[in-house]
Amino acid sequence: MSSSSFVIRLETEGDAHILSELSAQAFGPGRFARSAYRVRESIPPVGVLCLCAMLGGRLVGGIRFTAISIGDQEGAALLGPLVVDPAEKGQGFGRALVEEGLARARSEGFSLVLLVGDMPYYGRFGFQPVAPGQMTLPGPVDPARLLAVELVPGALQRAVGQVKGHAR
Ligand SMILES: CC(C)(COP(=O)(O)OP(=O)(O)OC[C@H]1O[C@@H](n2cnc3c(N)ncnc32)[C@H](O)[C@@H]1OP(=O)(O)O)[C@@H](O)C(=O)NCCC(=O)NCCS
């Protein structure tokens, strides 16, 4: 971490537009059609898990989680979006956001975190690919990019079926 003025804090109302600009930059106009976006559509994210990375008072990244059910099981969360300002990449801000987000998700009682993303990045946090066919999302997903990490041992095995967002 490059600066002692780095902090992670809860997202506030004024942060939303900066985060959507960063997301637009990172994911482009196609982001609204992505399956992960469609799970989150119209569902408020978990407020206590909406975090911003601040460097010297400037927002440099953010992470959100949405509560989901998988089949008939609740207790999982979908990570995303995770975004770091492209000008600030590679300084550990993404790592700090993921680690803090997972720690808070665990203390909020979530047993499993799911995401659609790059295994070469998320593998370092313990994410592993979900077995092909174990879960379905509202749209196509490359099975190599559907990743999960257990916060409670055994949670992944029990999570079978349709992934749906819900308010929490
Ligand atoms: C992916 C992202 C969040 C990483 O943030 P960051 O602050 O740069 O990440 P960190 O500093 O914690 O980690 C940097 C390391 O991750 C690696 N990395 C970054 N993106 C990667 C990817 N997609 N695949 C594999 N490795 C990746 C970097 O090469 C670097 O490796 P090193 O530690 O060996 O040098 C950021 O680059 C970003 O916002 N990208 C665009 C949006 C996105 O892809 N979001 C995630 C998908 S949901």
The ligand as an ORCA input file, in Angstrom:
! r2SCAN-3c Opt
* xyz 0 1
  C      -9.279     -5.764    -11.465
  C      -9.033     -4.531    -10.606
  C     -10.194     -4.348     -9.644
  C      -7.729     -4.728     -9.826
  O      -7.493     -3.611     -8.992
  P      -6.006     -3.217     -8.547
  O      -6.109     -2.228     -7.447
  O      -5.214     -2.841     -9.740
  O      -5.513     -4.630     -8.011
  P      -4.349     -4.962     -6.993
  O      -3.410     -3.804     -6.907
  O      -4.967     -5.457     -5.740
  O      -3.674     -6.195     -7.694
  C      -2.875     -5.979     -8.799
  C      -2.440     -7.336     -9.313
  O      -3.556     -7.985     -9.922
  C      -3.244     -8.306    -11.262
  N      -4.471     -8.213    -12.049
  C      -5.267     -7.143    -12.208
  N      -6.312     -7.472    -12.994
  C      -6.149     -8.775    -13.311
  C      -6.882     -9.685    -14.099
  N      -8.002     -9.312    -14.709
  N      -6.424    -10.942    -14.200
  C      -5.291    -11.328    -13.577
  N      -4.555    -10.516    -12.823
  C      -4.980     -9.257    -12.694
  C      -2.206     -7.284    -11.648
  O      -1.442     -7.750    -12.746
  C      -1.379     -7.197    -10.381
  O      -0.534     -8.321    -10.285
  P       0.788     -8.341     -9.343
  O       0.310     -8.206     -7.923
  O       1.391     -9.673     -9.618
  O       1.591     -7.174     -9.816
  C      -8.883     -3.246    -11.447
  O      -7.829     -3.421    -12.339
  C     -10.134     -2.857    -12.231
  O     -10.950     -2.067    -11.748
  N     -10.287     -3.394    -13.438
  C     -11.426     -3.109    -14.271
  C     -12.691     -3.671    -13.707
  C     -12.617     -5.143    -13.426
  O     -12.050     -5.915    -14.214
  N     -13.176     -5.532    -12.270
  C     -13.122     -6.888    -11.793
  C     -14.058     -7.782    -12.510
  S     -15.563     -7.969    -11.633
*
